[in-house]
Amino acid sequence: MRVTRFYFHSTGAFAYRDEEGVELADAPAAEAEALRVLGELLKDAPASLSRMGSLELEVTDAGGHRIFSLQVTARRTGC
């Protein structure tokens, strides 16, 4: 089975540039991993998102091409 290396970069509340990547079977597996990673980030530090307001997680291939991205925005209203 052929695997591809995918990189998971984040900006906003959790700025991080992935230099190592993860080997996964295909783009749908990378999308599933991005959702898992995003869930972990939000679970581990929800206050950071509230303070910073947004988070983007971008998945790229080894050539730097965007495969998938997720954006989360937090807004306080009138409270």
C-alpha positions as CSV (number, residue, x, y, z in Angstrom):
1,M,0.0,0.0,0.0
2,R,1.3,3.4,-1.0
3,V,1.3,6.1,1.7
4,T,1.6,9.9,1.4
5,R,3.1,12.4,3.9
6,F,0.7,15.1,5.0
7,Y,1.5,18.2,7.0
8,F,-0.9,19.8,9.5
9,H,-0.3,23.6,10.0
10,S,-2.3,25.8,12.2
11,T,-2.7,29.6,12.5
12,G,-4.6,31.8,14.9
13,A,-5.1,30.6,18.5
14,F,-2.6,27.7,18.0
15,A,0.1,28.8,15.6
16,Y,2.2,25.8,14.5
17,R,4.2,24.9,11.4
18,D,4.4,21.1,10.9
19,E,7.9,20.2,9.7
20,E,7.6,16.4,10.2
21,G,4.2,15.4,8.7
22,V,2.4,12.2,9.1
23,E,2.2,9.3,6.6
24,L,-1.4,8.4,5.8
25,A,-3.1,6.3,3.1
26,D,-4.8,9.1,1.2
27,A,-6.5,12.5,1.4
28,P,-9.7,11.2,3.1
29,A,-7.5,9.8,5.9
30,A,-5.8,13.2,6.2
31,E,-9.2,14.9,6.5
32,A,-10.1,12.5,9.3
33,E,-6.8,13.1,11.0
34,A,-7.4,16.9,10.7
35,L,-10.8,16.6,12.4
36,R,-9.2,14.5,15.2
37,V,-6.4,17.0,15.7
38,L,-8.8,20.0,15.7
39,G,-10.9,18.2,18.4
40,E,-7.8,17.7,20.5
41,L,-6.7,21.3,20.2
42,L,-10.2,22.6,21.2
43,K,-10.5,20.1,24.1
44,D,-7.0,20.9,25.5
45,A,-7.1,24.7,25.4
46,P,-10.6,26.2,24.8
47,A,-9.7,29.5,26.5
48,S,-7.0,30.1,23.9
49,L,-9.6,30.1,21.1
50,S,-11.8,32.4,23.1
51,R,-9.0,34.9,23.6
52,M,-7.6,34.7,20.0
53,G,-10.9,34.4,18.2
54,S,-10.0,32.0,15.4
55,L,-8.1,28.9,14.4
56,E,-7.3,27.4,11.0
57,L,-5.9,24.0,10.5
58,E,-4.5,23.4,7.0
59,V,-3.5,20.1,5.6
60,T,-0.9,20.1,2.8
61,D,1.0,17.4,0.8
62,A,4.8,17.2,0.5
63,G,4.7,19.7,-2.4
64,G,2.9,22.3,-0.2
65,H,-0.5,22.0,-2.0
66,R,-3.5,22.5,0.2
67,I,-5.5,19.3,0.5
68,F,-8.0,20.3,3.2
69,S,-8.6,23.1,5.7
70,L,-10.8,23.7,8.7
71,Q,-11.6,27.1,10.3
72,V,-13.2,27.7,13.7
73,T,-14.2,31.2,14.9
74,A,-15.2,32.2,18.4
75,R,-17.3,35.4,19.0
76,R,-18.6,36.7,22.3
77,T,-21.9,38.4,22.0
78,G,-23.4,41.0,24.4
79,C,-22.6,39.1,27.6
